[in-house]
């Protein structure tokens, strides 16, 4: 114990500590100072404190050592993890901004505090190479998100969604904990790198195979991959819209990043093969099957939806299938750098696009609901949000020159890369391209309502808060710029990955 560098540990965890302090500060300000103020004032002050905490944490990360590992990898910091944590903080800021017009709760301090605590859990997930720390961080995130889902106490849908989310999440946590405990049992260690070293001498024996399957099931729930997706549509539908946006963006970024890390570092040497007619036991064929199922179920089910929140939920399931292609690209050392860059780029751009789409849904739902018919004539009732919605939907569909197009192109290229004469995952990439074409149909259905269908007779212009509009415009501009100039994100990503030691 005397050899532990507690000061170094505290320095590495300073950004997370700042976020926890911001959570305490927003509680103190709202409950102790702003208690008697009108709700809009409390929202503005709470949002300002929350955003200030996120900005300070991002600035402080510049002072954190570029490479450091303490307590056997419980905290492992490198430029890649720092970049991912920065992306998570940016998503938290935009989630706060689209919350400013919210009326679903009067518990402003508690809402922003839980949002920040969920962010802390995601940041710790990104920074850890230890299965115990990963599980604790995952549960901190999950518990915060369960409560946020139920935050609209006046809505039975919100309570029902939270209960389903909690029950599915509890079962998934049990699967994950069982899988991780088996890993500890066969290796005698909780560090991912040392686990892989121990598993290398055992191969894919029955216990290791059970551990792999249990771990994939646990993470499959967190990333909403089929067939572990059943919680997602009801959760997105019933949760307050900003909370649904955060679950669809920040939670997915952190979960995919740590999932890839667990597979690449913890199950190194047990990749197997998902190549056409060349399947070999390992985690690659399992993920290939999950990816295909997610793309098929997500895209086909989205076509039948009449509510935009449920449409975005099934869209998220389909996008989880695309993202699994990036995880699959990590299975080969020759494609690992490209795969990680493509995965993180796609996660970042998808997360920002999804927050923007939910932000537009929030504006429409305040004066009605989220049914497709509520978007009729949106271009005439709220031109700026309608234009932003067009950018977000076309980016999700993968239309150039938006970020979604380049993200899919780079992701598919990384997954299709294989040695000469080997088809590799080309079959799955072709299937993903076909499913992307299917997705264009239901995204265009939303835009048809916004730009082609006339508004209902007597429909009034929508109220559009200035800060909310500014956030949507910033997100739309980011989607366009990252599509036209992807190196703005890929450049830092490539440099971070090159020094991360993957």
Secondary structure by P-SEA (a helix, b strand, c coil): ccccaaaaaaaaaaaaaaaaaaaaaaaaaaacccccccaaaaaaaaaaaaaaaaaaaaaaccccccccccccccccccaaaaaaaaaaaaaaaaaaaaacccccccaaaaaaaaaaaaaaaaaaaaacccaaaaaaaaaaaaaaaaaaaacccccaaaaaaaaaaaaaaaaaaaaaaaaaaaaaaacccccaaaaaaaaccccccaaaaaaaaaaaaaaaaaacccccccccaaaaacccaaaaaaaacaaaaaaaaaaaaaaaccccccccccccccccccaaaaaaaaaaaaaaaaaaaaaacccaaaaaaaaaaaaaaaaaaaaaaaccccaaaaaaaaaaaaaaaaaaaaaaaaaaaaaaacccccccccccccccccaaaaaaaaaaaaaaacccccaaaaaaaaaaaaaaccccccccaaaaaaaaaaaaaaaaaaaaaaaaaacccccccccccccccaaaaaaaaaaaaaaaaaaacccccaaaaaaaaaaccc
